[in-house]
């Protein structure tokens, strides 16, 4: 069997589904391909955060703020409850060095339009009950941050796209990019052949595997994150809770070079949310271990030690499961979104690492704009051009 469309999207994660939705919304015929099933990759092993407060104060933050605005009306637009709730966030500060770092970051965030502010330990304790007063000196607080159910979000994008004519095929692994006169013309999977003048590589951490089919060297590395989920509990996580170590570990790893602890080696920081059903999710780690998604005793032990040090009440909850996933990390921590120079028809949208949920709406709209119009009004779009790297 062979089918023809305007665009083929490779990937059934939240980025691929968002791109499929926004292209369908623009009237394009789209085929979406997923080698497993929806949420079988990073989109099914992640937290729920829409958190501009954790973004580097540059173009990354600008894209996150734009995406946060799109989220406010997304449930109505998709016709599905995606469990969106604007809760605000706390980025916990544990020492004076971190406070110095955050003073500069908050200043830059505010200059770019995020109204974050530094608060002392007493106000932090007031906004989030149950914190260990001895573990913090304060926090960065933002009201705009929110959360969403990643599973509902991904399926809502995909289902709405299907209503508009998109065709999705799961359990189909792309084996070959088809070329014609140097341009991409389609793909061959383990089952079928599909043709389109535009192919979108939204394969997340596996984007480099797809890229190699076109002779590309996409500079994305898988970085594992491990997470713990508890039994339902009475509501007590009133904000999205991260800590400054999250930003340091992600954007400024050089500041941890002299920290030889297991926590530093595995990139462990607190990332705490509570679902509508009451389950508490916390993590996470940042480990370069290839495509290994397994949970490890050593990492989970360090996660638990760190989390219960900051929120002692977690010790009274039973853990019902753990999860691990690999996130697509780019060298400058910004996603790659745009057409690949030198391979006409090949569009790349990957490298979001742990920001795929937060950036999904903005990424989908940006990709659709560039594919359909060749231009966009999405802020700072040029900063995500994949050709900023040498892809050959």
Buried (B, 14 or more C-beta within 10 A) or exposed (E): EEBEBBBBBBBBBBBBBBBBBBBBBBEBBBBBBBBBEBBBBBBBBBBBBBBBBBBBBBBBBBBBBBBBEBBEEBBEEBEBEBBBEBBBBBBBBBEEEBBEBBEEBBEBBEEBEBEBBBBEBEBBBEBBEBBBEEBBBBBBBBBBBBBBBBBBBBBBBBBBBBEBEBBBBBBBBBEEBBBEEEBBBBBBBEEBBBBBBBBBBBBBBBBBBBBEBBEBEBBBBBBBBBBBBBEBBEEBBBBBBBBBBBBBBBBEEEBBEEEEEEBBBBBBBBBBBBBEEBBBBBBBBBBEBEEEBEBBEEBBEBBBEBBBBBBEBBEEBEEEEBBBBBBBBBEBBBBBBBBBEEBBBBBBBBBBBBBBBBBBBBBBBBBBBBBBEEEBEBBBBEBBBBEBBEBE
